[in-house]
Amino acid sequence: MAKIKKKHLLRIGFDEGKALREAMVAMAHDAYAKKGRQAKLEMLQALLNRPEHFVNHDILGLTAKELLPEGEDEGIVLPVLKDKPLDFEVYGKAIIEPGALNQMYTAAKLPVSKAAALMPDAHQGYGLPIGGVLATEGAVIPYAVGVDIGCRMALSVYSLRREHLERNRRNWKELLQTHTFFGAGRGPDRPMDDEVLERDEFRFIDIAKKLKDKAWRQIGSSGSGNHFVEFGLVDITDPDNEWDLPLGTYVGLLSHSGSRALGAGIANHYTKVAMSRTRLARVAKHLAWLDMGSEAGMEYWAAMNLAGDYSSACHRHIHHRISHALGEKPLFVVENHHNFAWKEQLGDGSDVIVHRKGATPAGKGVLGIIPGSMTDPGYIVRGKGNVESINSASHGAGRQLSRSKAKSTITRSAMRSLMNEKRITLIGGGPDEAPLAYKDINQVMSYQHDLVEVIGKFAPKIVRMAGD
């Protein structure tokens, strides 16, 4: 008998919980004893897509009822997922976990979906996988943008040369310790003023109004997790670079973080609103959308853009404080969002909302940053405007170990040894952010030759994260 195991159900889109347990019981029924594993999985996939069709089934009925939206009965009318997903490009499929692929297949079955793509740094998340790009018609999906709205990269490049950074690392380390702030509830003792805090959205959108004081306290700071501010060396490798700089090595400041409590509050609030209005089967419940013509949809769009601009302001403040302390003005700055939604057009001219959850905009000539890990290089890139990727590229190396797996398998001593070997000074950070928890950025970039061209590289030297 081809036994169905939990791992098989997780791969096709079941969540941990009662529905998964009921499905395993159902598949052990004598009626299915002679069915092969593939046939069973196809039946369960149909059940996931349309649980309302199975609520009266003698064997699968209990599973179906667990998959229906909470508080609803068999008479509910649900937006129906398509039987087959849209065709979409997967870049680097060999290094993408099955869970991320299955999440993307589910997203590509939404009735509002028009196009999709999956980047090589992809891994499983909530709703849309990290590294997922989804174009929808007339609808915005809060969880396809993500909780950290407007999470972004920012790179300032200075005329300082390698020897300035290598000569006295202690002073550079102190600059980061003095002028950066990380973690929940943290912010500068004296936050800088910013016009973003005077925006009308803070007066007219209730959730933004509630979060304004916290936004003021946290502006110019960074979150926890994989957020960082670091000094490193920038190698400009393209002689036709946009800044007419000579090829060579410069000192750079690279930051990665998002919209802090403001973005998280907006994301969680409007996800609940979307899930209450778009009652999808549980396999797709985190992909609930808001109609762009509805009051809630327009309100989320305004709040999302506010959070994105707030995230940009946070980076601007960080770079201003450190540039001022250095007594230097940047030669240039490159920055980009990678958790956001944009109004764009597909190759056929149709108007869509493009969600990039952990993906970098890579339209023709658009500049961006794709970081590696704390020991591996990041890349300054110029988009090629690839239609198949929906003008997108990866947002980093991407995780190959979950946070819990990394914490249980990577020791702090092993991490310190690697930092010493690579001559990286680390302030904060834990095993969950160790380089071994991430894919090889060079391999990830090898799958993106058709998406971006490389202008330069950033090599981390002094890294600050939360946890110090």
C-alpha positions in Angstrom: 0.0 0.0 0.0 1.3 3.4 -0.9 1.1 5.2 2.4 0.4 8.9 2.6 2.7 10.6 5.0 2.5 14.1 6.5 5.4 15.3 4.3 3.3 14.4 1.2 0.4 16.5 2.4 2.6 19.5 3.3 4.1 19.4 -0.2 0.7 19.7 -1.9 -0.4 22.6 0.3 -1.9 21.3 3.5 -1.1 23.2 6.7 -0.3 21.6 10.0 -3.5 21.1 11.9 -6.7 19.1 12.1 -7.4 19.1 8.3 -4.1 17.4 7.7 -4.8 14.8 10.4 -8.3 14.1 9.0 -6.8 13.6 5.5 -4.3 11.1 6.8 -7.1 9.1 8.5 -9.2 9.3 5.3 -6.3 8.0 3.2 -5.9 5.0 5.5 -9.5 3.9 4.8 -10.0 0.5 3.3 -11.7 2.1 0.3 -8.4 3.5 -0.8 -6.2 0.5 -0.1 -5.6 -0.3 -3.7 -5.1 3.3 -4.9 -1.5 4.4 -5.7 0.1 7.4 -3.9 -0.2 9.7 -6.9 -3.9 9.0 -7.3 -4.5 9.7 -3.7 -2.6 13.0 -3.9 -4.5 14.1 -6.9 -7.7 13.5 -5.1 -6.5 15.4 -2.1 -5.4 18.3 -4.4 -8.9 18.5 -5.8 -10.2 18.5 -2.2 -7.9 21.4 -1.3 -9.0 23.4 -4.4 -12.7 22.9 -3.9 -13.5 21.6 -0.4 -17.2 22.7 -0.7 -17.7 19.9 -3.3 -16.7 17.3 -0.8 -18.5 18.2 2.4 -21.1 15.4 2.0 -18.5 12.8 0.9 -18.6 9.6 3.1 -14.9 9.5 3.7 -13.5 13.0 2.8 -16.3 15.0 4.3 -14.6 15.6 7.7 -11.5 16.8 5.9 -13.5 19.1 3.6 -15.3 20.7 6.6 -12.0 21.4 8.2 -10.8 23.1 5.0 -13.8 25.5 4.8 -13.4 29.0 6.2 -14.0 29.1 9.9 -17.6 29.7 10.9 -19.1 28.7 7.6 -21.1 25.7 6.6 -21.6 23.6 3.5 -23.8 26.2 1.9 -21.0 28.7 1.5 -20.1 30.2 -1.9 -16.3 30.5 -2.3 -14.2 32.1 -4.9 -13.1 29.0 -6.8 -9.5 28.2 -7.6 -8.7 27.3 -11.1 -8.2 23.6 -11.8 -4.7 24.2 -13.2 -2.3 27.0 -12.3 -1.2 29.6 -14.8 2.0 28.6 -16.6 4.9 30.5 -15.1 8.7 30.6 -15.2 10.7 29.1 -12.3 14.3 30.3 -12.1 16.7 27.9 -10.4 14.1 25.2 -9.8 16.8 22.8 -8.7 17.5 24.8 -5.6 13.9 25.6 -4.6 12.1 23.6 -1.9 8.8 21.8 -2.9 6.8 23.9 -0.3 7.7 27.1 -2.1 6.7 25.7 -5.5 3.4 24.4 -4.2 2.6 27.8 -2.7 3.3 29.4 -6.0 1.1 26.8 -7.8 -1.7 27.7 -5.4 -1.3 31.5 -6.0 -1.3 30.8 -9.8 -4.7 29.2 -9.4 -6.4 32.3 -8.0 -9.2 33.6 -10.3 -7.6 37.1 -10.1 -4.1 35.9 -11.1 -2.8 37.0 -14.5 0.9 36.1 -14.4 3.5 34.7 -12.1 7.2 33.9 -11.7 9.4 32.4 -9.0 12.9 33.6 -8.3 15.9 31.3 -7.5 16.2 32.5 -3.8 12.6 31.3 -3.2 11.6 29.5 0.0 8.3 28.8 1.8 6.5 31.6 3.6 2.9 32.5 4.3 0.6 32.8 1.3 3.0 33.8 -1.5 6.4 32.2 -1.0 9.4 34.4 -0.4 10.8 35.0 -3.9 7.3 34.9 -5.5 6.1 37.4 -8.0 2.3 37.6 -8.8 0.4 39.8 -11.1 -3.3 40.2 -10.4 -6.2 42.0 -12.2 -8.0 44.5 -10.1 -7.0 43.1 -6.8 -4.3 43.5 -4.1 -3.2 40.7 -1.7 -1.8 42.0 1.6 0.0 38.8 2.3 1.5 38.7 -1.2 3.2 42.0 -0.2 4.2 40.6 3.2 4.2 41.7 6.8 7.3 43.9 6.5 5.9 46.3 3.9 8.5 48.1 1.9 11.5 46.1 3.2 14.3 47.4 1.2 18.0 47.7 0.5 20.0 50.9 0.4 23.7 51.3 -0.5 25.8 54.5 -0.1 29.2 54.5 -1.8 31.9 56.9 -0.7 35.2 58.0 -2.3 37.1 56.4 0.6 39.4 53.6 -0.4 40.0 50.2 1.0 42.8 51.2 3.5 40.4 53.6 5.3 38.2 50.7 6.3 41.0 48.2 7.0 43.2 50.6 8.9 41.1 50.9 12.1 38.2 48.6 12.3 37.5 49.6 16.0 36.5 53.1 14.9 34.2 51.8 12.1 32.6 49.3 14.5 31.9 52.1 17.0 30.2 54.2 14.2 27.7 51.4 13.7 27.2 50.8 17.4 26.6 54.6 18.0 24.4 55.4 15.0 22.3 52.3 14.4 19.4 50.9 16.5 17.9 47.4 16.2 15.0 45.2 17.4 11.5 45.4 18.7 10.6 48.7 20.3 14.0 50.2 19.6 14.7 53.6 18.0 17.0 56.6 18.3 17.0 58.6 21.5 16.4 61.7 19.4 14.6 60.7 16.2 15.1 63.0 13.2 12.0 64.9 11.8 10.7 63.7 8.5 8.0 64.9 6.2 6.6 61.3 5.9 5.4 61.7 9.5 3.2 64.6 8.4 1.3 62.7 5.7 -2.4 62.8 5.6 -2.7 59.0 5.9 -1.7 59.3 9.5 -4.9 61.4 10.1 -7.4 59.7 7.8 -6.5 55.9 8.1 -7.4 54.5 11.5 -4.7 51.9 11.8 -2.0 54.4 10.7 -3.3 56.9 13.2 -3.0 54.3 16.0 0.6 53.5 15.0 1.9 57.1 14.4 3.5 57.5 17.8 5.4 54.2 17.5 6.4 55.2 13.9 7.9 58.4 15.2 9.8 56.6 18.0 11.2 54.0 15.6 12.0 56.1 12.5 15.7 55.7 11.5 16.0 52.2 13.1 16.1 48.6 11.9 14.2 45.5 12.8 15.3 42.1 14.0 15.8 38.8 12.0 17.9 39.3 8.8 18.0 43.1 9.0 21.5 44.6 9.0 23.6 47.7 8.6 27.2 47.0 7.4 30.3 48.6 6.1 32.1 46.9 3.2 34.1 47.2 0.0 32.4 48.1 -3.3 34.0 46.9 -6.5 32.7 48.8 -9.5 33.1 46.4 -12.4 31.1 47.9 -15.3 33.1 50.6 -17.2 29.8 52.0 -18.4 28.4 52.5 -14.9 25.7 55.2 -14.4 28.0 57.4 -12.3 31.0 57.5 -14.6 33.2 56.2 -11.8 36.6 54.7 -12.6 36.7 50.9 -12.1 38.1 50.2 -8.6 37.3 49.6 -5.0 35.4 52.0 -2.7 34.0 52.0 0.8 30.2 51.3 1.0 27.5 51.3 3.6 24.7 48.8 3.0 21.4 48.6 5.0 18.5 46.1 4.9 15.3 46.7 6.8 11.7 47.7 6.4 8.8 49.6 7.9 9.0 48.4 11.5 5.8 48.3 13.6 4.0 50.6 11.2 4.2 48.1 8.3 3.5 45.1 10.4 0.4 46.7 11.9 -0.9 47.7 8.5 -0.2 44.3 7.0 -1.9 42.4 9.8 -5.0 44.7 9.9 -5.7 44.5 6.2 -5.0 40.8 5.9 -7.8 40.2 8.4 -10.0 42.5 6.4 -9.2 40.7 3.2 -9.7 37.2 4.8 -13.1 38.3 6.1 -14.2 39.5 2.6 -12.6 36.9 0.4 -13.4 33.6 1.9 -11.0 31.2 0.2 -10.4 27.5 1.0 -7.8 27.2 3.7 -5.0 26.1 1.4 -5.2 29.6 -0.1 -6.6 31.6 2.8 -3.5 33.8 3.2 -3.9 34.9 -0.4 -7.2 36.6 0.3 -7.5 39.8 -1.7 -9.1 43.3 -1.6 -10.8 44.7 -4.7 -8.8 47.7 -5.8 -12.1 49.5 -6.5 -13.4 49.0 -2.9 -12.9 51.4 -0.1 -10.8 48.8 1.8 -8.7 48.2 -1.3 -8.0 51.8 -1.8 -7.3 52.4 1.9 -4.8 49.5 2.0 -3.1 50.8 -1.1 -2.6 54.2 0.5 -1.4 52.7 3.7 1.0 50.3 1.9 2.6 53.3 0.1 2.8 55.2 3.3 4.7 52.2 4.9 7.0 52.0 1.9 7.9 55.7 2.1 8.4 55.4 5.8 10.8 52.5 5.2 12.7 54.6 2.7 12.9 57.4 5.3 14.3 55.0 7.9 17.2 54.1 5.5 17.7 57.8 4.6 18.1 58.7 8.3 20.5 55.8 9.0 22.7 56.8 6.0 22.5 60.5 6.9 23.7 59.9 10.5 26.6 57.7 9.5 27.6 59.9 6.5 27.6 62.9 8.8 29.8 61.1 11.4 32.2 60.1 8.6 32.3 63.7 7.2 31.6 62.3 3.8 28.9 62.7 1.1 28.1 59.6 -0.9 29.2 59.4 -4.5 25.9 57.7 -5.2 23.1 55.8 -3.5 21.2 52.8 -4.9 18.0 51.6 -3.1 15.0 49.4 -3.9 11.9 47.8 -2.2 11.5 44.1 -2.3 8.2 43.6 -0.3 5.7 45.7 -2.2 3.1 46.0 -4.9 3.2 48.2 -8.0 0.7 49.2 -10.7 2.4 47.9 -14.0 1.6 46.5 -17.4 2.2 43.0 -18.7 3.8 42.4 -22.1 0.3 42.3 -23.7 -0.4 45.8 -22.4 -2.9 44.7 -19.7 -3.0 46.7 -16.4 -2.1 44.6 -13.3 -1.0 44.8 -9.7 2.5 43.2 -9.5 3.3 41.8 -6.0 6.9 41.2 -5.3 7.3 39.4 -2.0 11.1 39.1 -1.6 11.8 40.0 -5.2 13.8 42.9 -6.7 12.3 45.1 -9.4 14.3 44.6 -12.6 12.7 46.6 -15.3 14.9 47.7 -18.2 17.6 49.9 -16.8 16.3 49.8 -13.2 19.1 49.6 -10.5 18.9 47.4 -7.5 20.8 45.6 -4.8 20.8 41.8 -4.3 22.7 41.0 -1.1 24.4 37.7 -0.2 25.1 36.7 3.4 27.3 38.2 6.0 30.3 36.5 4.4 29.3 36.4 0.8 29.1 39.3 -1.7 26.1 41.3 -2.7 25.5 42.6 -6.2 24.7 46.0 -7.7 22.5 45.1 -10.7 20.8 46.7 -13.6 17.5 45.2 -14.8 17.1 43.8 -18.2 13.3 44.1 -18.3 12.6 40.3 -18.8 8.9 39.9 -19.5 8.9 36.2 -18.4 10.1 37.2 -14.9 7.6 40.1 -14.8 10.6 42.5 -14.7 11.9 40.9 -11.5 14.9 39.2 -9.9 15.8 37.6 -6.6 16.0 39.8 -3.4 19.0 37.9 -2.0 20.5 34.5 -1.6 17.4 33.0 0.1 17.3 30.6 3.0 18.2 27.0 2.7 17.7 26.3 6.5 14.7 27.5 8.5 15.5 29.6 11.5 14.7 26.8 13.9 16.8 24.3 11.9 19.7 26.8 11.7 19.6 27.3 15.5 19.6 23.6 16.2 22.4 22.7 13.8 24.8 25.7 13.8 26.7 26.5 16.9 27.9 30.0 17.9 31.5 28.8 18.1 31.3 27.5 14.5 29.8 30.8 13.4 32.6 32.8 15.2 35.2 30.6 13.5 33.8 31.3 10.1 33.6 35.0 10.8 37.3 35.0 11.9 38.3 32.9 8.9 36.6 35.4 6.5 37.8 38.4 8.5 34.3 39.7 9.2 33.6 41.7 12.3 30.1 40.8 13.5 28.1 42.8 16.1 25.0 40.9 17.1 23.4 38.3 14.9 22.8 34.6 15.8 23.1 31.2 14.3 19.7 31.6 12.6 21.4 34.2 10.4 24.6 32.3 9.9 25.9 32.1 6.3 25.3 28.4 6.2 21.6 29.1 6.7 21.6 30.7 3.2 21.9 29.5 -0.4 25.1 30.2 -2.3 24.5 33.7 -3.7 26.8 32.9 -6.7 24.7 30.0 -7.6 21.5 32.0 -7.2 23.0 34.7 -9.5 23.9 32.1 -12.1 20.2 31.6 -12.7 19.6 35.3 -13.4 21.8 36.1 -16.4 18.6 36.9 -18.4 17.2 39.1 -15.6 19.9 41.4 -14.6 23.5 42.5 -15.4 26.0 43.1 -12.7 27.5 46.6 -12.3 29.5 45.9 -9.1 29.9 43.9 -6.0 29.7 44.6 -2.2 31.9 42.6 0.1 30.8 42.8 3.8 33.5 43.7 6.4 31.8 45.0 9.5 28.2 43.8 10.1 25.7 44.9 12.7 22.4 43.1 13.4 20.0 42.8 16.3 21.0 40.8 19.3 24.2 42.6 20.4 
